[in-house]
């Protein structure tokens, strides 16, 4: 039996800040819309009827609660008990649907008649298109041209669900640029349009809204871990971090526990070709403070303060910033952040498929790759929860290209001898 999140967190403050991070760095024309959104969200999460409806949709349409299962062969190899929070089993194949269902319900409550979104790996776009279709609302999704190439399957899925997919050709043609275009659309059509942001980024109240709707992941984990092990807090929780929505979803219920009860919370960023090369997306590990998409956060920028292009083999981690709550966790010591490069993530992608019979998303593969290092730091038998944030089906074509797999099954390929 699932439940809606309790929405019981001490941050952000009244100014929309997580410590020094967050806030609103937007044109004055957007302030009334953000005020309206913040008031609507506050009203909704205090309304038991809204929480009950959300819980019902999460149960019947998403398939919550998602399973908590042990990765038995990985556990045996590492000498740990590795638990998987199976967000890959949600309808649409990732954690993103938790948030899109919540935001589309909020849009209907506000009387908005049009949905827009940005997407990188396409999972948020698919989840937004799904939620919009469920409730009969038109949907436009902005997606960088490079991500359209990398995630062609998700583009087709969005179109089948009735969404208009708009390729973005500016900048690096990835998630940052898609977000820019979505914001421009919202500024132009703010009266009737609801912008469903996919990660814990953007101006206040978006980081809070997305965190609130994703926190069901961590709250379920606590209850399920108690049932499986007799303890509600593991030794460590590991999740990949791009903008940061899946990690905040599982971290937040643990992060504000008293220090003596708090597990190690480990966010794994995309180190790309290596943080020393500059071709990465490790905003906390190798970034600095700055403003991106309306909020203060850790981000990647050059000496002139211009946003640096991000790189990751994973489209969903290919973002040059990280949410303000993660930035606050890093400074406050509530969580720790590390980098895993493309090669290690691709190796984990292949190994985990063979070891556990699960094809993980390339995003999640970064978190799985870090388990080998973590095993050297923890006592034998320690409980480690990994947020398995998405399925790897969407990444098969890109893995085929990067790893040179499947030449014998592609059109034009030579038949095996």
N, C-alpha and C positions, 0 to 999 in steps of 0.2 A: 504494500500500500504506500503510495507516494504522498508527499505533502509539499505545499509551497514553502519557500524560504521564510525564515522568521523576520528577515529584514532588520535584524537587531545588531547593528554595528556602530561603533563610536565615530567613525569617519565616513564622509568628509564633514568638515565643520560648516557653520552657517554660510560661509563665503564660498563653499564648494571646494575647499582645499584639504589635501592630505598632507599635513605639515606644510612644507614650502611649495608643494606641487598641486596641480589642478588649476582651478579658477576659470575665468572666462576672458580669453583674448580674442574677441570677435568684434565685427562692426556693430555700432549702436543699433542698427536696424534689426539685429537678431536678438537683442536683449529681451524684448517683450515675449518673443516666441520661447526663449529659454525659461523665462519666468513662468509662462503658461505651462510648459512641460514639467517643470519642477513641482509646481502646485498640483498638477494632475497626478503625478507620480506619488507625491506625499499623500494625497487623498485616497488613491487606489490602494496603497499598501496598508492603510489603516482600515480599509473596508473589508470585513470578513467575507462578504459576497464575492468580491474580486479575487481574494486569495483562494476561495473554494472553487471558483470557476477556473482559475489558472491550474490548480491542482488536478481538476477533472480533465482538462485538456492535456496536461502533461502525462497523465495516466493513459487516457484513451487514444490520443493521437501520436504521442511521442514514444510511449512505452516505458515510462518511468514506474518504479525505480530501475535504473540501469544496474546490472549485476556487479557485484564485487567478487572476483574469482582469483584463485591463486594461479600464478604462472609456474606450474610445478617443475618443469624441466629447467627453466631459468633459475628458480629457487635452488634446485639441487646443484647446478653448476656454480652458483655464486656463494652458496652457504648462507643465504638469507631466506626469509619468507617474503616473496615478492607478490603483492596483491595488485590486481588490475581493476581500476574503476572503468567499466566498459561503456564509455560514452560512444564508442564506435557502433554499439548495438541500437542506439537511438534511431528512430525514423529519420531518414536523410543521411545517416551515417556519421554524425559528429555531434559535439556538444552545442553547436551553434543554435539548434532549434529551441533550446531552453529559453534563450533570450529573445529570439524572433517571435515566438508565440506570445511571450509576455508583452513585448513592445507593440505587436499588432493588436492585442487586446486593449492596450492602453490607447492606441490610435482610435479604435472604435469608440472607446469611452469618451474621447475628446471630440468626436464627430469629424475626424479627418477622413477624406475620401480617396486619397492617393498615397501609395507607399513607394519610397525610394530607398536604395541601399548602395553601398560600395562592397566590393568583394575582391579578395586576392586569390586564394586557392579555389574559390568558387563555392565552398561549403556554406559560408554565410549567405551568399546569393541564392543558393538552392533552398536553404532554410527559410529565407525571407520570402522567396517566391512561393514556397509551400504554404507558409502561414497566410500570405495574402490570398492564395487560391482557396484555402479552407474557409476564409471569411468573405470571399467575394470582392476583393479590392484590387484595382489595377496596380501593377508593380513595374518599376524601372530599376535596373541594376547596372551600375557603372563598374567596368572591369578593365584594367590595363591591357593593352594589346598583347604584351608579352605573356600575361597570365591567361589570356584567351587562347594563345597557342599552347601553353603548358597544360591547361585544364580544359581542353576541348569537350571532354565528356560532360563536365559540369555546365558548360555553356548550353549544350543540347538539352540537358535536364531542365535548366531554367526556362528555356524556350518552350519545352513541352508543358511546363507548369503555367504557361501563359505570360511570363515576364518578358519585357523588352530588355535585351542586353545591349548596352552601349559600349563599344570598345573605345578606350581612351588612348590617344596617340601622343600625348604630350609627355615631356620629361623622360623618366625611365620606363614609362608605359607599364607600371606595376601598381601596387596597392596605394602608395602615397598619392599618385596622380589620379587614381580612381576616386579617392576620398576628396581630393580638391574639386573634382567635377560634381560629385554628389552635393558638396556644400554649396557650390554655385547654384545648382538646381534648387536646393532648399531655400536659399536667400530669395530667389526669384518667385517661388511658389509657396511661400511659408504659410499662407492662409489656409490652404486645403490639403497640404502635403505633410506627411509624417516621415521623417528621416530615421530609418532603423539603422543605427550604428552597430557594427558587429563586434567591436572590441571595447576594452575599458579605456578608451581614448576620447578625445573631443572635449568641448567645453562642458562645464557643469550644467545640468545634472547627468550627462551621459555616462561618465565613468561609474557613478553610483548606480544608475539604472541597470547597466549591464551587469555589474557586480551583484546587485540584488537578485536579478533573475538567474544568474549562474550559480549562486551560492547553494542551491539545492544539491549540487554535486558533492560539496564538502559535508553538508548536513547528512545526506544519505550515507556517505562514507563512514561517518562517526557511528551511526546506528548499525550499519552492516558489520563494521569491524568489531563492535561490541558483541554482536551475535556470533561471529566467527571465532573470535579470540578471547573474549571476555574483557577487552580493553577498548576504550573509544578513541585512544590516541596512539598512533603508531610511533616508531622511532624516527621515521622520515617520510616526507611526502615529496614526490618529484613530478614536475610538469614542464613541458616546453613553454617558452615565452617568446611571442612576437610582439603584438600589441598587448596581449596578456590575458584574454578573457577566460580561457580554460584553466589557466593557473590560478587566477583570482577566484574562480568558482570553487576550486578545491582548497585553496589556501585560506580564504577569508575566515571560515568558521574556526580554524585553528590559530590564525595569526594573532587574534586578540585574547587568547587564553593567557592565564598567568604564566610567567616565564618558566616556572618549574614544571608546568604541564605541557608547554608548547613543543611539538616535534620539530625537527629540522625541516624547514621548508626550502626546497632547492629548485630554483627556476633555471632552466637550461635554455640559453640563447643560441642563436645560429651564428657560429664563428666563420661560416662561409669558407673562403680559401685560407683563413687564418686571420686573427685580429691584427697581426702585424702588417698584413697586405693592404688593409683598408677596404677589402672586398668582403664585407661581412654585414651582419645585422645585430651585433651585440651591443645594444644601446647602453645598458648598465655596465657591462663588463669593460667596455672601451669607449664610452661616450661622455657627454658633458651635459650640464643643464641648459635648457633652452625652451622655446615655445614652438609647438607644432600643432596644427589643426585645433587651435583654440585653447590649448592647455600647456602649463609648465610641466616639463618632464625631463627625464634623461633622453638624449637623442644623439644622433650622429651629425656632426657639422664640421666645417672647415675652419681655418683661422679667422675668416671673415664673417663667421656666423651663418654661412649658407648651409642648407641641409645637404648632407653628403648622400650619394646614392647607396642604397643597401643592396646586399647580395646574399641569397641563400638558395640552395638547390630546392628548398621547399617554398612554394609560392606563399603559403600562409604565414611564414616567418619573415618574409622579405619586406620589412617595414623599418624605417630609420628612427623609430622612437618606441617608447614603451609607456604604458599607462601610468598616471600619477600615483595610483595606490602602490604599484610595484616600486616606483621611485622612492616613495616614502618608506616602504618595507626595507629597501636596501640601506637607506640612511639610518633607520632606526634599529637595524639589526634583527628585524622580525623574520627576514628571509635572506638567503644567500643566493647569488647568481653566478653561473659559470657558463663557459662557452664550449660548444661541440662543433667541429667542422663538418663540411659536406661529406668527406670521405668516411668519417666515423659514423655519421648518420646513415649513409647508404649501406655500410657494412651491417649496422644494427637492423636496418630494414630487411635485409636478406636473411640474417641469422635468426631473427625473431620469427619470421614466417616458417622457417624450417624447424625451429625449436619448439614453437607453441601452436603452429597451425593457424596463426593469425597474421594477416597482412596489415601492418600498422601504417597509418599516414606517415609521410616523410616528416611532418611536424613532430609527431609523437616519437618518431625514431630518434630524434635528438635526445629526448629524455631517456629512452631505453639505452642509448649508447653510454650514458653517464653511469649506468648501474655498475659497470665493471670497476670504475674508479671508486664509487661509493662503497662497494663491497670491501675495499681495503681499509675503510675508515670506520666501519661499524662492527660490533661483535657478532659472532656467528649466531644465526637464528633471529636476527633483528627483523622486525616487521617494517617493510617499505611499501608504500602505496604509490603506484604510478597512475597518473590520469591518462588513460588510453583515449585521447581526445577525438580520434577519428579513424575511419577505415582508409586503407591504402589503395583501394580500387582506383581512385581518381589519379593516383600517382604512377600507375603501371606504365603508361606511355612514356612519361618523362624518365622513369627508371630504365626502360628499354633503350631510350636514346642515350642517356648518360653512361650506362653500364654496358652498352652494346649487347643487349640481350635480345633474343627473339628474332634474329635476322632471318631464320628459316621459316618463320610464320607470318612475316610481313609481306604485303603485296610486292611482287618483284624480287623477293628473296629467293635464293636457291633452295631447292628441296634437299633435305638431309639425305646423305648417302646411306 
